[in-house]
Amino acid sequence: MEIMNDVVTKEDLRQFGLELLGNIENLITQTKEGHSDVTEQEWIKSRQVRKLMNMSPGSVQNLRVTEKVRFKKIVGSYYYNKADLLKLFIDEKCK
């Protein structure tokens, strides 16, 4: 019986992470191409939220902390539900 003592290095983990992200990006691209009737993204990154809504990073964080919009954290990036954002700002405009 042979015992293997494989050591996983930080570089191995970094490479695995990059490969995993590449696979996720490919899946997202395939999903978008397969659903051409979908015209808007359901989830958008913080940077896109700031640009779309002309908000500071702190204001976007406040939306998340106060749970005014749904969000997901994926590999260190936050994604916000676009429909929630639009509804929130339409509701605020009508007040």
N, C-alpha and C positions, 0 to 999 in steps of 0.2 A: 504494500500500500504506500503510495507516494503522497506526501503532504506538501501542498503548495502554499508558500507564504508570499502571496502577491500583496504589494503595498500600493495603495491608492494615493497618489500625490495630488497636491493642489492643482497642478497643471492638468492631470487626468480629469478632475472635477470640472475645471474650466472648459476643457474640450467637450466634455459630456454636455455641459450647459449650453454651449454654442450649438452643438449638434441638435439638442432638444429644441432650442429656439428656432433653428432652421426648419425642423420638422413641423413645428406649430405654425410658422409662417406659411409653409407649403399647404398645410391643411386649410388655413384661412383663405388662401388664394384659391384653392380648389373649390371651397364652399361658395365663395363669391362668384366664381365663374359658373358654377352649377346652378346658381339661383339668380339669374340675370334680372328677374322681376323685382328683386329687392333693390330699391333705389337709395335707401339711406342706411347708414350703419346704426345698429341698435346701441352699441357701446362705443364711447369715444374717450380718448386719452385726455389727461389733465391739460396738456398743452393746447389741444383742440378746443377744450371747454373755455380756457382763458381767451383764446382768439375769437371764438364764436360769440361769447358773452361779454367780451371786453372786461375781463375780471383779473384781479391780482391773484397770485398763487395762494395768498392767505384767505381770500374770499372763497376760492374753490375748496380749500381745506375746511373752511367753516361749514360749507354745504355738506361735506362728508361727516364731520364731527357731530353736527346737529341732526344728521340723518334726514335731511330734507330731500335728498335724492338717493336712489339706489346706486351702489358702486361695487366694484370688484377690484381686488388687488391681485395682479398676476405678475410674478417674477419682478417685484419691486415697483411696478407701474400701476397707477390707479386708472380704472376705466369707469366712466359714469354713464348712466342710462340717458340717452338723448331725449327720449319721450318725457322722462321726468323733468329734465332741465327745461324743455320747452314749456311744459305745463306749468312749472313753478313760475317762470317769468311771464307767461301769459296771465296767470292768476294775479301776480303782483301788479301787472300793468293795469288790470281791470279795477283794482282797489282805489 
